[in-house]
Amino acid sequence: MTRSHRPRPSAAGRALAAAAASLLALTLLGNGLGTAARWSDAAPLETRSVGTGALDVALEPARTTLQHTDLDPSTGAVLRGTTALTGPADALPALAPGDTVVVTTRAVLDVEGTNLTATLSVDPGVPAGSAVVPRVELAPAPGAEPPLPGPGPSSWTVTAAHDGAVYDITVSYDVSPDPSVQGATVAPGLLAVALTQN
């Protein structure tokens, strides 16, 4: 019986096999310890800047006049006149039924903001039942967007569409013809124009 004879690997072959096994072990060892390199990348995403809006009302200087009724002493004719009211309060003439004190100003709105709504309101500063009865009118200047009706008297709703709009505000204080107000003193508070976010 003859035995088959297998050739034994040479010394060089054994060294190559040992080196390959060591390399495989190092590779596996490296992966297990997390030292292998990993791919990564990053890309910036550009975004637009974000800014806050604004809500503001600017008033031009007010002008106050007295609309009064006079009798011409020579003819007895009834005359309607207008006098600019300036100077201290004690220098103003006593008011009579039919007289009207008129205050006018101009408001410029600054309404910036997506979906922003606000209430523009005018407070004449006169309590109910006073000797003078206030009337408030608001008229858009030429080219201005008319405001929407507001939630209460002397108020209007504005939006970002009204940004930069200009409105003429007139507050008229009519002297009541009621005899009970004779000799009454009226001390109105501050006439205020307000713009308040809804």
C-alpha positions as CSV (number, residue, x, y, z in Angstrom):
1,M,0.0,0.0,0.0
2,T,1.3,3.2,-0.9
3,R,0.7,6.4,1.0
4,S,0.0,9.6,-0.8
5,H,2.5,12.2,0.1
6,R,1.4,15.7,0.5
7,P,3.9,18.4,-0.1
8,R,4.7,20.4,3.0
9,P,4.4,24.2,2.6
10,S,7.7,25.9,2.3
11,A,9.0,28.3,4.9
12,A,8.1,31.3,2.6
13,G,4.5,30.0,2.3
14,R,4.2,29.6,6.0
15,A,5.4,33.1,6.6
16,L,2.9,34.5,4.0
17,A,0.0,32.7,5.6
18,A,1.0,33.9,9.1
19,A,1.2,37.5,7.8
20,A,-2.2,37.3,6.2
21,A,-3.8,35.9,9.4
22,S,-2.2,38.7,11.4
23,L,-3.5,41.3,9.0
24,L,-7.0,39.9,9.1
25,A,-6.8,39.8,13.0
26,L,-5.7,43.4,13.1
27,T,-8.4,44.4,10.7
28,L,-11.1,42.7,12.7
29,L,-9.6,44.1,15.9
30,G,-9.6,47.6,14.5
31,N,-13.3,47.4,13.5
32,G,-14.2,46.0,16.9
33,L,-12.5,48.9,18.7
34,G,-14.0,51.6,16.4
35,T,-10.7,52.9,15.0
36,A,-11.7,52.3,11.4
37,A,-12.2,55.6,9.3
38,R,-15.8,56.6,8.5
39,W,-17.2,58.7,5.7
40,S,-18.9,61.9,6.5
41,D,-20.0,65.1,4.9
42,A,-21.8,68.4,5.8
43,A,-23.5,71.0,3.6
44,P,-24.8,74.4,4.9
45,L,-28.4,75.4,4.3
46,E,-28.8,79.1,3.7
47,T,-31.8,80.6,5.4
48,R,-33.3,84.1,5.1
49,S,-33.0,86.5,8.0
50,V,-35.9,87.1,10.3
51,G,-37.0,90.5,11.6
52,T,-39.7,91.8,13.9
53,G,-42.5,94.1,12.7
54,A,-43.6,97.4,14.0
55,L,-46.7,99.2,15.3
56,D,-46.5,102.9,15.6
57,V,-48.6,106.1,15.1
58,A,-47.0,109.5,14.6
59,L,-49.1,112.7,15.0
60,E,-48.5,116.0,13.4
61,P,-48.9,119.1,15.6
62,A,-52.6,119.8,16.4
63,R,-54.5,122.9,15.4
64,T,-57.3,124.2,17.6
65,T,-60.0,126.7,16.5
66,L,-63.2,128.1,18.0
67,Q,-66.2,128.2,15.7
68,H,-68.6,130.7,17.2
69,T,-71.8,132.7,16.4
70,D,-71.7,136.5,16.7
71,L,-74.3,139.2,16.3
72,D,-73.3,142.2,14.2
73,P,-74.2,145.1,16.6
74,S,-75.0,147.5,13.7
75,T,-77.2,145.2,11.7
76,G,-78.2,142.5,14.1
77,A,-77.1,139.9,11.6
78,V,-75.9,136.5,12.8
79,L,-72.4,135.8,11.8
80,R,-70.4,132.6,12.0
81,G,-66.7,133.1,12.6
82,T,-63.6,131.0,13.3
83,T,-60.9,132.0,15.7
84,A,-57.6,130.2,16.3
85,L,-57.2,129.2,19.9
86,T,-53.7,129.9,21.3
87,G,-52.3,131.0,24.6
88,P,-53.2,129.9,28.1
89,A,-56.6,128.4,29.0
90,D,-57.7,131.4,31.1
91,A,-57.4,133.6,28.0
92,L,-60.0,131.7,26.1
93,P,-63.5,133.3,25.8
94,A,-66.5,131.8,27.5
95,L,-68.3,129.4,25.3
96,A,-72.0,129.8,24.3
97,P,-74.5,127.3,22.9
98,G,-73.7,126.8,19.2
99,D,-70.0,127.3,19.7
100,T,-67.7,124.5,18.7
101,V,-64.0,123.9,19.6
102,V,-62.4,122.0,16.8
103,V,-59.1,120.1,17.1
104,T,-57.4,118.7,14.0
105,T,-54.3,116.6,13.5
106,R,-52.9,114.2,11.0
107,A,-51.9,110.6,11.9
108,V,-49.3,108.5,10.0
109,L,-49.4,104.8,10.6
110,D,-46.5,102.3,10.8
111,V,-48.1,98.8,10.6
112,E,-45.5,96.2,9.6
113,G,-46.1,92.5,10.2
114,T,-47.5,89.5,8.5
115,N,-51.2,89.0,9.6
116,L,-50.9,92.0,12.0
117,T,-54.1,93.7,12.8
118,A,-54.6,96.7,15.2
119,T,-57.2,99.1,16.4
120,L,-56.8,102.8,15.8
121,S,-58.8,104.7,18.3
122,V,-59.4,108.3,19.3
123,D,-60.3,109.2,22.9
124,P,-61.6,112.8,23.1
125,G,-60.9,112.9,26.8
126,V,-64.4,114.2,27.8
127,P,-66.5,112.3,30.3
128,A,-70.1,111.4,29.4
129,G,-72.6,114.1,30.5
130,S,-70.2,116.9,30.0
131,A,-71.1,120.4,29.0
132,V,-69.5,119.7,25.6
133,V,-70.3,116.8,23.4
134,P,-67.4,115.5,21.3
135,R,-67.6,114.2,17.7
136,V,-64.8,112.3,16.1
137,E,-64.1,112.1,12.4
138,L,-61.4,110.3,10.6
139,A,-60.7,110.9,6.9
140,P,-58.1,109.2,4.8
141,A,-55.6,111.5,3.1
142,P,-55.6,111.3,-0.8
143,G,-54.2,107.9,-1.8
144,A,-54.6,106.3,1.7
145,E,-56.4,103.0,2.2
146,P,-59.7,103.6,4.1
147,P,-59.7,101.9,7.5
148,L,-62.2,99.3,8.4
149,P,-64.9,99.8,11.1
150,G,-63.5,99.1,14.6
151,P,-64.9,97.3,17.6
152,G,-66.2,100.4,19.3
153,P,-67.1,104.1,18.8
154,S,-64.3,106.3,17.4
155,S,-62.2,103.2,16.5
156,W,-61.1,101.6,13.3
157,T,-59.3,98.3,12.4
158,V,-56.1,98.5,10.4
159,T,-53.8,95.9,8.9
160,A,-50.4,95.7,7.3
161,A,-52.1,97.0,4.1
162,H,-52.5,100.4,5.9
163,D,-48.7,100.7,6.5
164,G,-47.7,104.3,5.8
165,A,-51.4,105.4,5.5
166,V,-52.2,109.0,6.5
167,Y,-55.4,110.0,8.2
168,D,-56.8,113.4,9.1
169,I,-58.4,113.4,12.5
170,T,-61.0,116.0,13.6
171,V,-62.5,116.2,17.1
172,S,-65.3,118.7,17.5
173,Y,-66.5,119.7,21.0
174,D,-70.0,121.2,20.6
175,V,-71.3,123.3,23.5
176,S,-74.6,121.7,24.6
177,P,-77.7,124.0,24.4
178,D,-79.0,122.4,27.6
179,P,-79.7,125.3,30.1
180,S,-78.3,123.1,32.9
181,V,-74.7,123.5,31.6
182,Q,-74.7,127.3,31.9
183,G,-71.6,128.4,33.9
184,A,-70.2,124.9,33.9
185,T,-66.4,124.4,33.7
186,V,-65.1,121.7,31.5
187,A,-61.7,120.2,32.2
188,P,-61.2,117.6,29.4
189,G,-58.5,115.0,29.7
190,L,-55.8,114.4,27.2
191,L,-57.1,113.9,23.7
192,A,-55.4,110.6,22.8
193,V,-54.9,108.7,19.5
194,A,-53.9,105.1,20.1
195,L,-52.8,102.2,17.9
196,T,-53.2,98.9,19.8
197,Q,-52.5,95.4,18.5
198,N,-55.6,93.1,18.3
